[in-house]
Amino acid sequence: MKAAVFLGDGQVEITEVSLAHPGPGEILVEIAAAGVCHSDVHVVNGDWPVPTPTVLGHEGSGVVRALGPGVHNHAIGDHVVLSWVASCGECRPCRNGRPVQCATYAATVGPQGVLFDGTTRLSINGTPAHHYLGVSSFAEYAVVPATGAIKVRSDAPLREISLIGCAVATGIGAVRHTAKVPAGATVAVIGCGGVGLSCIQGARLAQAERVVAVDVVASKLDLAMKLGATERVWAGDGDVVEQLLALVPEGLDFVFDAIGKVSTTEQAIAALGLGGAAVIVGLPPAGSSARFDPLALAEADQRILGSNYGSIVPSVDIPDLVDLFMAGDIDLESMISAHRPLSEAASALEDLAGGSALRQLLIP
């Protein structure tokens, strides 16, 4: 099959890749669409080390085409949204209802670029290649753990719902599950890419009273207003914290950092009001450190919350989000800035890194 392969040193090439049959507990998915995410950009930029060669992509959707031994909860022809955290179902976090913190996944699949048995189904000219986050959706097909392919209703358009597997679940989940934003709250979202716009939609669904969108790109702020923001701050017009506190002098109840830079994390903390929570949703380069005043944080009874994958339970939340989309409560189409052939994967990553794109879909 054709796949977009990261070779190291910033190189991404479309390459012929061999894909083995699914093993026990695995399924073969024909990819319908794959979303291009900043997590893929982090890999290409060298911010997050991965073994090479690696087939990129961790957001996607498709149709089940084959089942490995022992798979009983899927059928050939099922429509699925791919989850970039597959769960083993047996470790302590999985048993405690926190599958996105699966310890087995964290020790093997994520960092080693393999599946749960410690091996890969991918190869290039006989040399093993690696899976990215157990998904590798920048390809025509993917073999994934069955727990990483979430069955959804067959009448939902596969291209659009591919976004739910990462950006939408992460953003709306951060509002619903990590922060538990109540009705009437004041919210700011720093960064209006795919995850940030999903945070804004989540705040709208939560009936937040005020939702302030922050970005350096005016067109993204325009879209944020369409999707549920009530006010906007252009980050290119002076100090972001000063602008936020000019709008909400008492400080905000919740500030979501949907970018993950040290500067935006520090802004999120500094803009909080009494009892407020800064929610770190965007993922920074490995080894980053942010500064804050712990005395001020304690005296104001504030919190800093980390949100991994929106604290969701994929098997529950992903089908629910698909239902919300089909009911018209979530806008996915407006978040998609381009449909591109798989052959343009490298260009799509460059456009996302440059800030000129929202969610782009690669169509094999």
ROVORO-279928 format. One record per residue (C-alpha): residue number from 1; x, y, z; chain. Coordinates in nm, 2 decimals. Layout:
(node NUM, (X, Y, Z), "A"),
...
//
This chain:
(node 1, (0.00, 0.00, 0.00), "A"),
(node 2, (0.09, 0.37, -0.02), "A"),
(node 3, (0.17, 0.54, 0.31), "A"),
(node 4, (0.33, 0.87, 0.43), "A"),
(node 5, (0.65, 0.76, 0.61), "A"),
(node 6, (0.86, 0.97, 0.85), "A"),
(node 7, (1.22, 0.89, 0.78), "A"),
(node 8, (1.39, 1.12, 1.03), "A"),
(node 9, (1.55, 1.46, 1.00), "A"),
(node 10, (1.22, 1.62, 0.89), "A"),
(node 11, (1.17, 1.39, 0.59), "A"),
(node 12, (0.83, 1.27, 0.50), "A"),
(node 13, (0.79, 1.06, 0.18), "A"),
(node 14, (0.51, 0.86, 0.02), "A"),
(node 15, (0.64, 0.51, 0.01), "A"),
(node 16, (0.53, 0.16, -0.08), "A"),
(node 17, (0.48, -0.02, 0.26), "A"),
(node 18, (0.39, -0.38, 0.32), "A"),
(node 19, (0.11, -0.45, 0.58), "A"),
(node 20, (0.08, -0.79, 0.74), "A"),
(node 21, (-0.25, -0.95, 0.83), "A"),
(node 22, (-0.40, -0.85, 1.17), "A"),
(node 23, (-0.29, -1.06, 1.46), "A"),
(node 24, (-0.49, -1.17, 1.77), "A"),
(node 25, (-0.71, -0.89, 1.89), "A"),
(node 26, (-0.64, -0.67, 1.59), "A"),
(node 27, (-0.84, -0.56, 1.29), "A"),
(node 28, (-0.77, -0.43, 0.94), "A"),
(node 29, (-0.92, -0.09, 0.85), "A"),
(node 30, (-0.95, 0.07, 0.51), "A"),
(node 31, (-0.88, 0.44, 0.57), "A"),
(node 32, (-1.15, 0.68, 0.45), "A"),
(node 33, (-0.99, 1.00, 0.58), "A"),
(node 34, (-0.70, 1.10, 0.81), "A"),
(node 35, (-0.68, 1.43, 0.99), "A"),
(node 36, (-0.35, 1.62, 1.00), "A"),
(node 37, (-0.27, 1.72, 1.36), "A"),
(node 38, (0.00, 1.91, 1.54), "A"),
(node 39, (0.11, 1.59, 1.71), "A"),
(node 40, (0.23, 1.47, 1.37), "A"),
(node 41, (0.41, 1.81, 1.32), "A"),
(node 42, (0.58, 1.76, 1.66), "A"),
(node 43, (0.72, 1.43, 1.53), "A"),
(node 44, (0.84, 1.57, 1.20), "A"),
(node 45, (1.00, 1.87, 1.38), "A"),
(node 46, (1.19, 1.64, 1.62), "A"),
(node 47, (1.00, 1.77, 1.93), "A"),
(node 48, (0.89, 1.41, 2.01), "A"),
(node 49, (1.13, 1.13, 1.95), "A"),
(node 50, (1.00, 0.83, 1.76), "A"),
(node 51, (1.17, 0.52, 1.61), "A"),
(node 52, (1.21, 0.55, 1.23), "A"),
(node 53, (1.08, 0.47, 0.98), "A"),
(node 54, (0.73, 0.55, 1.11), "A"),
(node 55, (0.41, 0.56, 0.92), "A"),
(node 56, (0.25, 0.88, 1.05), "A"),
(node 57, (-0.11, 0.97, 1.13), "A"),
(node 58, (-0.32, 0.91, 1.45), "A"),
(node 59, (-0.66, 1.06, 1.36), "A"),
(node 60, (-0.88, 0.89, 1.11), "A"),
(node 61, (-1.18, 0.68, 1.02), "A"),
(node 62, (-1.26, 0.39, 0.79), "A"),
(node 63, (-1.42, 0.06, 0.73), "A"),
(node 64, (-1.33, -0.28, 0.89), "A"),
(node 65, (-1.20, -0.52, 0.62), "A"),
(node 66, (-1.06, -0.81, 0.82), "A"),
(node 67, (-1.06, -0.95, 1.17), "A"),
(node 68, (-0.77, -1.11, 1.36), "A"),
(node 69, (-0.82, -1.41, 1.58), "A"),
(node 70, (-1.02, -1.35, 1.89), "A"),
(node 71, (-1.20, -1.03, 1.77), "A"),
(node 72, (-1.57, -1.06, 1.85), "A"),
(node 73, (-1.70, -0.71, 1.90), "A"),
(node 74, (-1.64, -0.60, 1.54), "A"),
(node 75, (-1.77, -0.72, 1.20), "A"),
(node 76, (-1.64, -0.68, 0.85), "A"),
(node 77, (-1.80, -0.37, 0.71), "A"),
(node 78, (-1.83, -0.18, 1.04), "A"),
(node 79, (-1.76, 0.19, 1.03), "A"),
(node 80, (-1.51, 0.30, 1.28), "A"),
(node 81, (-1.34, 0.60, 1.42), "A"),
(node 82, (-0.98, 0.54, 1.52), "A"),
(node 83, (-0.86, 0.61, 1.88), "A"),
(node 84, (-0.50, 0.70, 1.93), "A"),
(node 85, (-0.50, 0.53, 2.26), "A"),
(node 86, (-0.60, 0.16, 2.24), "A"),
(node 87, (-0.65, 0.00, 2.58), "A"),
(node 88, (-0.54, -0.34, 2.70), "A"),
(node 89, (-0.84, -0.37, 2.94), "A"),
(node 90, (-0.63, -0.54, 3.20), "A"),
(node 91, (-0.39, -0.29, 3.36), "A"),
(node 92, (-0.49, -0.09, 3.67), "A"),
(node 93, (-0.59, 0.23, 3.48), "A"),
(node 94, (-0.81, 0.03, 3.25), "A"),
(node 95, (-0.97, -0.16, 3.54), "A"),
(node 96, (-1.03, 0.18, 3.71), "A"),
(node 97, (-1.22, 0.32, 3.41), "A"),
(node 98, (-0.93, 0.53, 3.27), "A"),
(node 99, (-0.85, 0.35, 2.94), "A"),
(node 100, (-0.67, 0.65, 2.79), "A"),
(node 101, (-0.41, 0.61, 3.07), "A"),
(node 102, (-0.36, 0.24, 2.98), "A"),
(node 103, (-0.02, 0.14, 3.13), "A"),
(node 104, (0.04, -0.13, 2.87), "A"),
(node 105, (-0.01, 0.11, 2.59), "A"),
(node 106, (0.21, 0.37, 2.75), "A"),
(node 107, (0.50, 0.12, 2.79), "A"),
(node 108, (0.49, -0.04, 2.45), "A"),
(node 109, (0.25, 0.09, 2.18), "A"),
(node 110, (0.31, 0.46, 2.22), "A"),
(node 111, (0.69, 0.49, 2.27), "A"),
(node 112, (0.81, 0.19, 2.08), "A"),
(node 113, (0.60, 0.22, 1.76), "A"),
(node 114, (0.46, -0.13, 1.79), "A"),
(node 115, (0.13, -0.31, 1.87), "A"),
(node 116, (0.05, -0.47, 2.20), "A"),
(node 117, (0.25, -0.79, 2.13), "A"),
(node 118, (0.57, -0.58, 2.08), "A"),
(node 119, (0.59, -0.63, 1.71), "A"),
(node 120, (0.49, -0.43, 1.40), "A"),
(node 121, (0.27, -0.52, 1.10), "A"),
(node 122, (0.45, -0.27, 0.88), "A"),
(node 123, (0.76, -0.32, 0.67), "A"),
(node 124, (0.95, -0.15, 0.38), "A"),
(node 125, (1.14, -0.38, 0.15), "A"),
(node 126, (1.16, -0.64, 0.42), "A"),
(node 127, (1.28, -0.39, 0.69), "A"),
(node 128, (1.04, -0.34, 0.98), "A"),
(node 129, (0.86, 0.00, 1.00), "A"),
(node 130, (0.68, 0.15, 1.30), "A"),
(node 131, (0.32, 0.24, 1.39), "A"),
(node 132, (0.25, 0.59, 1.52), "A"),
(node 133, (0.05, 0.58, 1.84), "A"),
(node 134, (-0.08, 0.24, 1.73), "A"),
(node 135, (-0.27, 0.40, 1.44), "A"),
(node 136, (-0.07, 0.51, 1.13), "A"),
(node 137, (-0.36, 0.65, 0.95), "A"),
(node 138, (-0.16, 0.83, 0.68), "A"),
(node 139, (-0.20, 0.52, 0.46), "A"),
(node 140, (-0.45, 0.33, 0.25), "A"),
(node 141, (-0.50, 0.07, 0.53), "A"),
(node 142, (-0.41, 0.03, 0.89), "A"),
(node 143, (-0.39, -0.27, 1.13), "A"),
(node 144, (-0.49, -0.15, 1.47), "A"),
(node 145, (-0.58, -0.31, 1.81), "A"),
(node 146, (-0.96, -0.37, 1.81), "A"),
(node 147, (-0.99, -0.14, 2.12), "A"),
(node 148, (-0.85, 0.14, 1.91), "A"),
(node 149, (-1.12, 0.12, 1.64), "A"),
(node 150, (-1.45, 0.25, 1.78), "A"),
(node 151, (-1.76, 0.13, 1.61), "A"),
(node 152, (-2.00, 0.41, 1.51), "A"),
(node 153, (-2.33, 0.45, 1.33), "A"),
(node 154, (-2.30, 0.37, 0.96), "A"),
(node 155, (-2.51, 0.67, 0.84), "A"),
(node 156, (-2.25, 0.92, 0.96), "A"),
(node 157, (-2.01, 1.06, 0.69), "A"),
(node 158, (-1.68, 0.90, 0.74), "A"),
(node 159, (-1.47, 1.19, 0.62), "A"),
(node 160, (-1.61, 1.44, 0.86), "A"),
(node 161, (-1.62, 1.22, 1.17), "A"),
(node 162, (-1.25, 1.13, 1.14), "A"),
(node 163, (-1.19, 1.46, 1.33), "A"),
(node 164, (-1.37, 1.31, 1.63), "A"),
(node 165, (-1.09, 1.06, 1.69), "A"),
(node 166, (-0.85, 1.33, 1.81), "A"),
(node 167, (-0.93, 1.70, 1.78), "A"),
(node 168, (-1.30, 1.69, 1.88), "A"),
(node 169, (-1.28, 1.43, 2.15), "A"),
(node 170, (-0.98, 1.60, 2.30), "A"),
(node 171, (-1.13, 1.95, 2.30), "A"),
(node 172, (-1.49, 1.87, 2.40), "A"),
(node 173, (-1.36, 1.61, 2.64), "A"),
(node 174, (-1.14, 1.86, 2.81), "A"),
(node 175, (-1.44, 2.08, 2.88), "A"),
(node 176, (-1.68, 1.81, 2.98), "A"),
(node 177, (-1.46, 1.56, 3.16), "A"),
(node 178, (-1.13, 1.73, 3.27), "A"),
(node 179, (-1.27, 2.07, 3.37), "A"),
(node 180, (-1.64, 1.98, 3.41), "A"),
(node 181, (-1.73, 2.33, 3.31), "A"),
(node 182, (-2.07, 2.43, 3.46), "A"),
(node 183, (-2.34, 2.64, 3.30), "A"),
(node 184, (-2.28, 3.01, 3.34), "A"),
(node 185, (-1.90, 2.99, 3.37), "A"),
(node 186, (-1.65, 3.23, 3.21), "A"),
(node 187, (-1.41, 3.05, 2.97), "A"),
(node 188, (-1.12, 3.15, 2.75), "A"),
(node 189, (-0.95, 2.93, 2.49), "A"),
(node 190, (-0.60, 3.01, 2.38), "A"),
(node 191, (-0.55, 2.88, 2.03), "A"),
(node 192, (-0.82, 2.82, 1.77), "A"),
(node 193, (-0.70, 2.53, 1.57), "A"),
(node 194, (-0.88, 2.20, 1.56), "A"),
(node 195, (-0.85, 2.13, 1.94), "A"),
(node 196, (-0.92, 2.49, 2.04), "A"),
(node 197, (-1.23, 2.52, 1.83), "A"),
(node 198, (-1.35, 2.19, 1.98), "A"),
(node 199, (-1.30, 2.34, 2.33), "A"),
(node 200, (-1.51, 2.64, 2.22), "A"),
(node 201, (-1.78, 2.41, 2.09), "A"),
(node 202, (-1.76, 2.22, 2.42), "A"),
(node 203, (-1.80, 2.54, 2.62), "A"),
(node 204, (-2.10, 2.63, 2.41), "A"),
(node 205, (-2.26, 2.29, 2.47), "A"),
(node 206, (-2.19, 2.34, 2.85), "A"),
(node 207, (-2.38, 2.67, 2.83), "A"),
(node 208, (-2.09, 2.88, 2.95), "A"),
(node 209, (-2.19, 3.24, 2.98), "A"),
(node 210, (-1.88, 3.39, 2.82), "A"),
(node 211, (-1.64, 3.22, 2.58), "A"),
(node 212, (-1.34, 3.42, 2.48), "A"),
(node 213, (-1.14, 3.30, 2.18), "A"),
(node 214, (-0.77, 3.39, 2.16), "A"),
(node 215, (-0.55, 3.35, 1.85), "A"),
(node 216, (-0.30, 3.54, 1.63), "A"),
(node 217, (-0.49, 3.46, 1.31), "A"),
(node 218, (-0.80, 3.68, 1.25), "A"),
(node 219, (-0.98, 3.42, 1.03), "A"),
(node 220, (-0.96, 3.16, 1.30), "A"),
(node 221, (-1.12, 3.41, 1.54), "A"),
(node 222, (-1.39, 3.47, 1.29), "A"),
(node 223, (-1.46, 3.09, 1.28), "A"),
(node 224, (-1.44, 3.07, 1.66), "A"),
(node 225, (-1.72, 3.33, 1.68), "A"),
(node 226, (-1.93, 3.12, 1.44), "A"),
(node 227, (-1.87, 2.80, 1.65), "A"),
(node 228, (-1.97, 2.95, 1.99), "A"),
(node 229, (-1.73, 3.21, 2.11), "A"),
(node 230, (-1.89, 3.53, 2.25), "A"),
(node 231, (-1.58, 3.75, 2.24), "A"),
(node 232, (-1.24, 3.75, 2.09), "A"),
(node 233, (-0.88, 3.85, 2.16), "A"),
(node 234, (-0.63, 3.90, 1.89), "A"),
(node 235, (-0.30, 3.79, 2.03), "A"),
(node 236, (-0.11, 4.01, 1.80), "A"),
(node 237, (-0.25, 4.32, 1.97), "A"),
(node 238, (-0.05, 4.34, 2.29), "A"),
(node 239, (-0.04, 4.13, 2.61), "A"),
(node 240, (-0.29, 3.85, 2.60), "A"),
(node 241, (-0.34, 3.84, 2.98), "A"),
(node 242, (-0.40, 4.21, 2.99), "A"),
(node 243, (-0.66, 4.18, 2.71), "A"),
(node 244, (-0.84, 3.90, 2.89), "A"),
(node 245, (-0.85, 4.08, 3.22), "A"),
(node 246, (-0.98, 4.39, 3.05), "A"),
(node 247, (-1.27, 4.18, 2.93), "A"),
(node 248, (-1.32, 3.99, 3.25), "A"),
(node 249, (-1.16, 4.20, 3.53), "A"),
(node 250, (-1.22, 3.94, 3.80), "A"),
(node 251, (-1.04, 3.68, 3.60), "A"),
(node 252, (-1.17, 3.37, 3.42), "A"),
(node 253, (-1.32, 3.06, 3.57), "A"),
(node 254, (-1.15, 2.84, 3.31), "A"),
(node 255, (-0.87, 2.90, 3.06), "A"),
(node 256, (-0.79, 2.63, 2.81), "A"),
(node 257, (-0.44, 2.62, 2.66), "A"),
(node 258, (-0.50, 2.45, 2.33), "A"),
(node 259, (-0.16, 2.53, 2.19), "A"),
(node 260, (0.09, 2.39, 2.45), "A"),
(node 261, (0.37, 2.64, 2.44), "A"),
(node 262, (0.53, 2.75, 2.76), "A"),
(node 263, (0.41, 3.11, 2.70), "A"),
(node 264, (0.05, 3.01, 2.64), "A"),
(node 265, (0.05, 2.78, 2.95), "A"),
(node 266, (0.18, 3.07, 3.16), "A"),
(node 267, (-0.09, 3.30, 3.01), "A"),
(node 268, (-0.36, 3.06, 3.10), "A"),
(node 269, (-0.26, 3.05, 3.46), "A"),
(node 270, (-0.21, 3.42, 3.49), "A"),
(node 271, (-0.56, 3.50, 3.35), "A"),
(node 272, (-0.75, 3.30, 3.62), "A"),
(node 273, (-0.99, 3.44, 3.87), "A"),
(node 274, (-1.06, 3.31, 4.22), "A"),
(node 275, (-1.11, 2.94, 4.22), "A"),
(node 276, (-1.02, 2.92, 3.85), "A"),
(node 277, (-0.86, 2.63, 3.66), "A"),
(node 278, (-0.61, 2.64, 3.38), "A"),
(node 279, (-0.65, 2.33, 3.16), "A"),
(node 280, (-0.35, 2.23, 2.96), "A"),
(node 281, (-0.48, 2.06, 2.65), "A"),
(node 282, (-0.22, 2.13, 2.38), "A"),
(node 283, (0.09, 1.92, 2.41), "A"),
(node 284, (0.43, 2.10, 2.43), "A"),
(node 285, (0.77, 1.97, 2.32), "A"),
(node 286, (0.92, 1.71, 2.55), "A"),
(node 287, (1.12, 1.86, 2.84), "A"),
(node 288, (0.93, 2.20, 2.85), "A"),
(node 289, (0.89, 2.38, 3.18), "A"),
(node 290, (0.65, 2.67, 3.27), "A"),
(node 291, (0.67, 2.92, 3.55), "A"),
(node 292, (0.39, 3.03, 3.79), "A"),
(node 293, (0.36, 3.18, 4.13), "A"),
(node 294, (0.26, 2.89, 4.37), "A"),
(node 295, (0.17, 3.13, 4.65), "A"),
(node 296, (-0.07, 3.32, 4.43), "A"),
(node 297, (-0.22, 2.99, 4.30), "A"),
(node 298, (-0.27, 2.86, 4.66), "A"),
(node 299, (-0.42, 3.19, 4.79), "A"),
(node 300, (-0.66, 3.22, 4.51), "A"),
(node 301, (-0.76, 2.85, 4.54), "A"),
(node 302, (-0.68, 2.79, 4.17), "A"),
(node 303, (-0.59, 2.47, 3.99), "A"),
(node 304, (-0.37, 2.36, 3.70), "A"),
(node 305, (-0.53, 2.06, 3.52), "A"),
(node 306, (-0.36, 1.84, 3.26), "A"),
(node 307, (-0.59, 1.69, 3.00), "A"),
(node 308, (-0.48, 1.38, 2.81), "A"),
(node 309, (-0.72, 1.30, 2.52), "A"),
(node 310, (-0.99, 1.50, 2.70), "A"),
(node 311, (-1.01, 1.25, 2.98), "A"),
(node 312, (-1.25, 1.05, 2.76), "A"),
(node 313, (-1.35, 0.69, 2.75), "A"),
(node 314, (-1.32, 0.63, 2.38), "A"),
(node 315, (-1.58, 0.35, 2.35), "A"),
(node 316, (-1.84, 0.57, 2.52), "A"),
(node 317, (-1.75, 0.93, 2.42), "A"),
(node 318, (-1.67, 0.88, 2.05), "A"),
(node 319, (-2.00, 0.73, 1.95), "A"),
(node 320, (-2.18, 1.00, 2.16), "A"),
(node 321, (-1.99, 1.28, 1.98), "A"),
(node 322, (-2.09, 1.12, 1.65), "A"),
(node 323, (-2.45, 1.13, 1.76), "A"),
(node 324, (-2.41, 1.50, 1.86), "A"),
(node 325, (-2.27, 1.58, 1.51), "A"),
(node 326, (-2.56, 1.40, 1.34), "A"),
(node 327, (-2.80, 1.59, 1.56), "A"),
(node 328, (-2.65, 1.92, 1.44), "A"),
(node 329, (-2.50, 2.01, 1.78), "A"),
(node 330, (-2.14, 2.00, 1.67), "A"),
(node 331, (-2.01, 2.16, 1.35), "A"),
(node 332, (-1.73, 1.96, 1.19), "A"),
(node 333, (-1.75, 2.08, 0.83), "A"),
(node 334, (-1.64, 2.44, 0.93), "A"),
(node 335, (-1.33, 2.30, 1.09), "A"),
(node 336, (-1.20, 2.13, 0.78), "A"),
(node 337, (-0.99, 2.37, 0.57), "A"),
(node 338, (-0.90, 2.12, 0.29), "A"),
(node 339, (-0.94, 1.77, 0.15), "A"),
(node 340, (-0.61, 1.66, 0.01), "A"),
(node 341, (-0.48, 1.34, -0.15), "A"),
(node 342, (-0.24, 1.13, 0.05), "A"),
(node 343, (0.04, 1.23, -0.18), "A"),
(node 344, (0.03, 1.58, -0.03), "A"),
(node 345, (0.09, 1.47, 0.33), "A"),
(node 346, (0.43, 1.65, 0.36), "A"),
(node 347, (0.27, 1.98, 0.22), "A"),
(node 348, (-0.02, 1.94, 0.46), "A"),
(node 349, (0.21, 1.91, 0.75), "A"),
(node 350, (0.40, 2.22, 0.64), "A"),
(node 351, (0.08, 2.42, 0.60), "A"),
(node 352, (-0.04, 2.32, 0.95), "A"),
(node 353, (0.30, 2.41, 1.10), "A"),
(node 354, (0.29, 2.75, 0.93), "A"),
(node 355, (-0.05, 2.84, 1.08), "A"),
(node 356, (-0.23, 2.87, 0.75), "A"),
(node 357, (-0.45, 2.56, 0.79), "A"),
(node 358, (-0.71, 2.43, 1.03), "A"),
(node 359, (-0.79, 2.06, 1.01), "A"),
(node 360, (-0.69, 1.91, 0.67), "A"),
(node 361, (-0.80, 1.57, 0.57), "A"),
(node 362, (-0.58, 1.33, 0.37), "A"),
(node 363, (-0.79, 1.11, 0.15), "A"),
(node 364, (-0.62, 0.79, 0.03), "A"),
//
